[in-house]
Amino acid sequence: MDDVPAGPASPEPRRPSLSVVVPVCNGGSDFKRCLRRLRDSSWADFELIVVDDGSTDDSGLLAESQGAIVLRHDRPQGPAAARNLGAERASADLIFFLDADVAVYPDTIERGMARFLDDPGLTGLFGSYDDQPTAPGLVSRFRNLLHHYVHQQGDFELDSRPVHTFWTGCGMIRRRDFLDFGGFDPRLYPRPAIEDIELGYRLTRSGRRIVLARDVQATHMKRWSVFEVVRTDIFRRGVPWMLLIKRSGTHETDLNVQLKQQVSVAATGLMLVAAAGVPLSAWAGVAVGACAGSVVVLNLEFYRFLGRRRGLGFALASFPLHLLYFVCCGVSVVIALLRWHVLERSHRANARGRGERVDRGARSIPGPAWSRLARRLKRWTARSK
């Protein structure tokens, strides 16, 4: 009788088809809505794993009340470490990463699962925010609509197109591939940054396939301030992404780094330089107008999109925010290049042969400065004992 196969009558628990992993740190009302919308999904065959990343509110208790498996960090360790912990605990072959301030539609998970069921060779996919952000205010609505617009561009076939990056706001991935490639890198990214983009680079360089599915959408509930916009665009995305491009030798031309966007950044920079010269020459004013006009022409379709969604007034009011976005991109490039060519030059010269992970072209990925300092302090402390 020992050769009876496991089946419906087997005492072994049935594995779910999907593990949903949500990291949270003081999620508040947005997290509550995130959980509620997950419960209303048409695809119900999933386990919910919530990683409470050092919350001081009742996020963990709320997740438990919704039937989630709750894992806890005593102190915040960042979303990269939190998602890694959730993926290690997951029991399904597929993982759906979702941010705690994102609410899925009833068919979001079903649409993503359908692509994996139809394509066994697919490693990962991600979607986009929808065009109906819930957070009030010009800044929040502009940011979320900008994300939606960028992720809806490109040459799609059956609502999907290949990409070489990844996104954890609303993204699925095969657990085996995720674990085989070491997951996200909390050493490089101890705080929210581009840990998902970096993983996507590693996966696709090794021949794994990831697609952007524009019909897999969810609502972003985050409330943005101008300060948060600048901090995120420069220090959490722009600088680390530019450093990743330099470290990996990648020529990036997709999503936020399309050629049109790069030219817009250059035009915005020239506009600022010309604006500083307006008191000295009338021609500087002409240059300001020409640069501003160039930005408008290059992004005319985006402004038309904003006008269709929120009206002409909203589109006009969004122009300064778009310029601020391009300024942040330009500042990020300057900071990253200075760090790359000045601060990290000596480290790169000694990085080979240390056994560190090699990204591409035998270029090791340097650890952040604070990590190197921590290792030195640890060695000094050990010597003093």
C-alpha positions as CSV (number, residue, x, y, z in Angstrom):
1,M,0.0,0.0,0.0
2,D,3.0,2.2,0.1
3,D,2.8,3.1,-3.6
4,V,-0.6,4.9,-3.3
5,P,0.0,8.3,-4.8
6,A,-0.9,11.5,-2.9
7,G,-4.2,13.0,-4.0
8,P,-7.3,14.7,-2.7
9,A,-7.5,12.2,0.2
10,S,-3.8,12.6,1.1
11,P,-3.2,14.0,4.6
12,E,-0.5,16.3,3.2
13,P,-1.7,19.9,2.9
14,R,-2.3,21.1,-0.7
15,R,0.2,23.7,-1.9
16,P,-1.3,26.9,-3.1
17,S,-0.7,28.0,-6.7
18,L,0.6,31.4,-5.6
19,S,2.3,33.1,-2.6
20,V,1.5,36.8,-2.2
21,V,4.3,38.5,-0.3
22,V,3.7,42.0,1.1
23,P,6.3,43.8,3.2
24,V,4.9,46.5,5.5
25,C,6.2,49.0,8.0
26,N,3.4,51.1,9.6
27,G,1.0,50.5,6.8
28,G,-2.0,52.4,8.2
29,S,-5.2,52.7,6.3
30,D,-3.6,52.0,2.9
31,F,-2.4,48.6,4.1
32,K,-5.9,47.8,5.3
33,R,-7.3,48.6,1.9
34,C,-4.5,46.5,0.3
35,L,-5.5,43.5,2.3
36,R,-9.2,44.0,1.6
37,R,-8.7,44.2,-2.1
38,L,-6.6,41.0,-2.0
39,R,-9.5,39.3,-0.3
40,D,-11.8,40.3,-3.1
41,S,-9.5,38.8,-5.8
42,S,-11.2,36.5,-8.3
43,W,-8.1,34.2,-8.0
44,A,-8.5,32.9,-4.5
45,D,-5.9,30.1,-4.5
46,F,-3.0,31.9,-2.8
47,E,-1.3,32.1,0.6
48,L,-0.8,35.6,2.0
49,I,2.6,36.3,3.6
50,V,3.0,39.6,5.3
51,V,6.5,40.6,6.5
52,D,6.1,43.1,9.3
53,D,9.4,45.1,8.9
54,G,9.6,46.6,12.4
55,S,6.2,48.3,12.5
56,T,5.2,50.3,15.6
57,D,1.5,50.2,14.7
58,D,-0.9,47.3,14.5
59,S,0.0,46.3,10.9
60,G,1.0,42.8,12.0
61,L,-2.1,42.2,14.0
62,L,-4.3,43.5,11.1
63,A,-2.6,41.0,8.7
64,E,-3.2,38.2,11.2
65,S,-6.8,39.0,11.4
66,Q,-7.1,38.7,7.6
67,G,-5.6,35.2,7.7
68,A,-2.1,36.1,6.7
69,I,1.1,34.3,7.7
70,V,3.0,37.1,9.5
71,L,6.8,37.2,9.7
72,R,8.4,39.9,11.8
73,H,11.6,41.9,11.9
74,D,12.3,43.4,15.3
75,R,13.6,46.5,13.6
76,P,13.2,47.8,10.0
77,Q,15.7,46.1,7.7
78,G,14.3,47.4,4.4
79,P,12.0,46.0,1.7
80,A,14.8,43.9,0.1
81,A,15.4,41.9,3.3
82,A,11.7,41.7,4.0
83,R,10.8,40.3,0.6
84,N,13.6,37.8,0.8
85,L,12.3,36.6,4.1
86,G,8.8,36.2,2.6
87,A,10.1,34.4,-0.5
88,E,12.0,31.9,1.7
89,R,8.8,31.1,3.7
90,A,6.6,30.9,0.6
91,S,5.4,27.4,-0.4
92,A,4.1,28.1,-3.9
93,D,6.1,27.9,-7.1
94,L,5.0,31.5,-8.0
95,I,5.5,34.6,-5.9
96,F,3.5,37.8,-6.3
97,F,5.2,40.8,-4.7
98,L,2.9,43.6,-3.8
99,D,3.6,46.9,-2.0
100,A,1.5,47.6,1.1
101,D,0.2,50.9,-0.4
102,V,-1.1,49.2,-3.6
103,A,-4.6,47.8,-4.1
104,V,-5.2,45.2,-6.7
105,Y,-8.3,44.9,-8.9
106,P,-10.4,41.7,-8.7
107,D,-8.7,40.3,-11.9
108,T,-5.2,41.6,-11.3
109,I,-3.8,38.3,-10.0
110,E,-5.8,36.2,-12.5
111,R,-4.4,38.1,-15.4
112,G,-0.9,37.6,-14.2
113,M,-1.4,33.9,-13.4
114,A,-2.9,33.3,-16.9
115,R,0.4,34.4,-18.5
116,F,2.4,32.0,-16.5
117,L,0.0,29.1,-17.2
118,D,0.2,29.9,-20.9
119,D,4.0,30.3,-20.9
120,P,6.0,27.8,-18.8
121,G,9.3,29.5,-19.9
122,L,8.3,32.9,-18.4
123,T,10.4,33.9,-15.3
124,G,8.7,37.1,-14.2
125,L,6.2,39.8,-15.1
126,F,5.1,43.1,-13.7
127,G,2.4,45.5,-14.4
128,S,1.7,49.2,-13.7
129,Y,-0.3,51.6,-11.6
130,D,-3.7,52.4,-13.0
131,D,-4.7,55.9,-14.2
132,Q,-7.1,56.5,-11.2
133,P,-4.8,57.3,-8.3
134,T,-6.7,57.8,-5.0
135,A,-4.4,60.2,-3.2
136,P,-5.5,63.8,-3.5
137,G,-3.4,66.7,-4.6
138,L,-1.5,67.7,-7.7
139,V,1.8,66.1,-6.7
140,S,0.4,62.7,-5.8
141,R,-1.8,62.4,-8.9
142,F,1.0,63.6,-11.2
143,R,3.5,61.1,-9.9
144,N,1.1,58.1,-10.2
145,L,-0.1,59.1,-13.6
146,L,3.6,59.5,-14.8
147,H,4.3,56.0,-13.7
148,H,1.2,54.6,-15.4
149,Y,2.0,56.4,-18.6
150,V,5.7,55.3,-18.8
151,H,4.7,51.6,-18.1
152,Q,2.1,51.7,-20.9
153,Q,4.5,52.8,-23.6
154,G,6.4,50.6,-26.0
155,D,5.7,47.9,-28.6
156,F,3.2,45.5,-27.0
157,E,2.0,42.3,-28.4
158,L,-1.1,40.9,-26.7
159,D,-0.7,43.5,-24.0
160,S,2.9,42.4,-23.1
161,R,6.4,43.2,-24.1
162,P,9.8,41.9,-23.1
163,V,11.9,43.9,-20.6
164,H,15.2,43.4,-18.8
165,T,14.2,44.8,-15.4
166,F,11.7,43.9,-12.7
167,W,9.3,45.8,-10.4
168,T,8.0,44.7,-7.0
169,G,5.1,47.1,-6.7
170,C,3.0,44.6,-8.6
171,G,5.1,41.8,-9.9
172,M,5.2,38.0,-10.2
173,I,8.2,35.8,-10.4
174,R,9.0,32.1,-10.2
175,R,10.3,31.2,-6.7
176,R,13.0,28.9,-7.9
177,D,14.6,31.5,-10.2
178,F,14.3,34.1,-7.5
179,L,16.1,31.9,-4.9
180,D,18.6,30.6,-7.4
181,F,19.7,34.1,-8.2
182,G,20.0,35.1,-4.5
183,G,16.9,37.2,-4.3
184,F,17.2,41.0,-3.7
185,D,20.5,42.4,-2.4
186,P,19.9,44.0,1.0
187,R,23.7,44.7,1.2
188,L,23.5,47.1,-1.6
189,Y,20.0,48.3,-0.9
190,P,19.2,48.4,2.9
191,R,16.5,51.0,2.2
192,P,13.9,51.3,-0.5
193,A,15.8,51.7,-3.8
194,I,16.2,49.7,-7.0
195,E,16.7,46.2,-5.6
196,D,14.0,45.0,-8.0
197,I,15.7,46.6,-11.1
198,E,19.0,45.1,-10.1
199,L,17.5,41.6,-9.8
200,G,15.9,42.0,-13.2
201,Y,19.3,42.8,-14.7
202,R,20.8,39.7,-13.3
203,L,18.0,37.5,-14.4
204,T,17.7,38.7,-18.0
205,R,21.4,38.7,-18.6
206,S,21.3,35.0,-17.8
207,G,18.7,34.4,-20.4
208,R,15.6,34.5,-18.1
209,R,12.5,36.2,-19.6
210,I,10.6,39.0,-17.9
211,V,7.6,40.8,-19.5
212,L,5.8,44.0,-18.8
213,A,2.0,43.3,-18.9
214,R,0.1,46.5,-19.3
215,D,-3.2,44.8,-18.5
216,V,-2.0,43.8,-15.0
217,Q,-2.8,47.0,-13.1
218,A,-3.3,48.1,-9.5
219,T,-4.1,51.3,-7.7
220,H,-1.3,53.2,-5.9
221,M,-2.5,54.9,-2.8
222,K,0.7,56.7,-1.8
223,R,0.5,60.4,-0.9
224,W,3.5,62.3,-2.3
225,S,5.1,65.5,-1.1
226,V,7.6,67.6,-3.1
227,F,10.3,66.6,-0.6
228,E,9.5,62.9,-1.0
229,V,9.6,63.3,-4.7
230,V,13.1,64.8,-4.7
231,R,14.4,62.4,-2.1
232,T,13.1,59.4,-4.1
233,D,14.1,60.5,-7.5
234,I,17.6,61.4,-6.6
235,F,18.7,59.2,-3.7
236,R,16.4,56.1,-3.9
237,R,16.2,55.7,-7.7
238,G,18.3,58.1,-9.8
239,V,21.7,57.8,-8.2
240,P,21.6,54.0,-7.5
241,W,20.2,53.3,-10.9
242,M,22.9,55.3,-12.6
243,L,25.5,53.5,-10.5
244,L,24.0,50.2,-11.5
245,I,24.2,51.1,-15.2
246,K,27.9,52.0,-14.8
247,R,28.7,48.8,-12.7
248,S,26.9,46.5,-15.2
249,G,27.9,48.2,-18.4
250,T,24.3,48.4,-19.5
251,H,23.1,50.8,-22.1
252,E,19.7,51.6,-20.7
253,T,17.0,52.9,-23.1
254,D,13.8,51.6,-21.6
255,L,11.0,52.9,-19.3
256,N,12.3,56.0,-17.5
257,V,15.6,56.1,-19.4
258,Q,14.3,56.3,-23.0
259,L,16.2,58.5,-25.4
260,K,13.4,61.1,-25.4
261,Q,13.7,61.4,-21.6
262,Q,17.4,61.8,-21.7
263,V,17.1,64.6,-24.2
264,S,14.5,66.2,-22.0
265,V,16.9,66.1,-19.1
266,A,19.5,67.8,-21.2
267,A,17.1,70.5,-22.4
268,T,15.9,71.2,-18.8
269,G,19.5,71.6,-17.7
270,L,20.3,74.0,-20.5
271,M,17.1,75.9,-19.6
272,L,18.3,76.4,-16.0
273,V,21.7,77.6,-17.2
274,A,20.1,80.0,-19.6
275,A,17.7,81.3,-16.9
276,A,20.8,82.2,-14.8
277,G,22.0,84.3,-17.7
278,V,18.8,86.2,-18.3
279,P,19.9,89.3,-16.3
280,L,23.0,89.5,-18.5
281,S,21.6,88.9,-22.0
282,A,18.2,89.0,-23.7
283,W,19.3,86.1,-25.8
284,A,19.3,84.0,-22.6
285,G,15.6,84.5,-22.3
286,V,15.1,83.2,-25.9
287,A,17.2,80.2,-25.0
288,V,14.9,79.5,-22.0
289,G,11.9,79.6,-24.2
290,A,13.5,77.4,-26.8
291,C,14.5,74.8,-24.2
292,A,11.1,74.8,-22.5
293,G,9.4,74.4,-25.9
294,S,11.7,71.5,-26.7
295,V,10.6,69.7,-23.5
296,V,6.9,70.3,-24.4
297,V,7.4,69.0,-27.9
298,L,9.3,65.9,-26.7
299,N,6.6,65.1,-24.2
300,L,3.5,66.3,-26.0
301,E,1.8,62.9,-25.9
302,F,2.3,62.7,-22.1
303,Y,0.7,66.1,-21.6
304,R,-2.2,65.2,-23.9
305,F,-2.6,62.1,-21.7
306,L,-2.8,64.2,-18.6
307,G,-5.3,66.5,-20.2
308,R,-7.5,63.6,-21.2
309,R,-7.4,62.2,-17.6
310,R,-7.6,65.3,-15.5
311,G,-8.2,68.3,-17.8
312,L,-6.2,71.0,-19.4
313,G,-5.6,72.9,-16.1
314,F,-4.1,69.8,-14.5
315,A,-1.8,69.3,-17.6
316,L,-0.5,72.9,-17.4
317,A,0.0,72.7,-13.6
318,S,2.0,69.5,-14.0
319,F,4.6,71.0,-16.3
320,P,6.7,72.5,-13.4
321,L,6.6,69.1,-11.7
322,H,7.8,67.4,-14.8
323,L,10.6,69.9,-15.1
324,L,11.5,69.1,-11.4
325,Y,11.5,65.4,-12.3
326,F,14.0,66.1,-15.1
327,V,16.1,68.2,-12.8
328,C,16.3,65.4,-10.3
329,C,17.3,63.0,-13.1
330,G,20.1,65.4,-14.1
331,V,21.3,65.9,-10.5
332,S,21.3,62.1,-10.1
333,V,23.6,61.6,-13.1
334,V,26.0,64.2,-11.8
335,I,26.2,62.7,-8.3
336,A,26.5,59.2,-9.6
337,L,29.3,60.0,-12.0
338,L,31.2,61.9,-9.4
339,R,30.9,58.9,-7.0
340,W,31.8,56.5,-9.8
341,H,34.8,58.3,-11.1
342,V,36.1,59.8,-7.8
343,L,34.8,58.1,-4.7
344,E,34.7,54.5,-5.9
345,R,37.6,54.5,-8.3
346,S,40.1,53.1,-5.8
347,H,37.6,50.5,-4.6
348,R,36.9,49.3,-8.1
349,A,40.7,48.9,-8.8
350,N,40.9,46.5,-5.8
351,A,37.5,44.8,-6.2
352,R,38.5,42.0,-8.6
353,G,39.5,38.7,-7.1
354,R,37.7,39.3,-3.8
355,G,35.0,36.8,-4.5
356,E,32.3,39.4,-4.7
357,R,29.4,38.9,-7.1
358,V,30.4,39.8,-10.6
359,D,27.6,41.5,-12.5
360,R,28.9,41.8,-16.1
361,G,32.2,42.3,-17.8
362,A,34.1,41.1,-14.7
363,R,33.0,44.2,-12.9
364,S,32.4,43.6,-9.2
365,I,29.6,45.5,-7.5
366,P,31.1,47.6,-4.7
367,G,29.3,47.7,-1.4
368,P,28.0,51.0,0.0
369,A,30.4,53.1,1.9
370,W,28.7,52.5,5.3
371,S,29.0,48.7,4.8
372,R,32.7,49.0,4.2
373,L,33.1,51.1,7.3
374,A,31.1,48.7,9.3
375,R,33.3,45.8,8.2
376,R,36.4,47.8,9.2
377,L,35.0,48.6,12.6
378,K,34.2,44.9,13.1
379,R,37.7,43.9,12.3
380,W,39.2,46.6,14.5
381,T,36.9,45.5,17.4
382,A,37.9,41.9,16.9
383,R,41.6,42.8,17.0
384,S,41.2,44.7,20.3
385,K,39.6,41.7,22.1
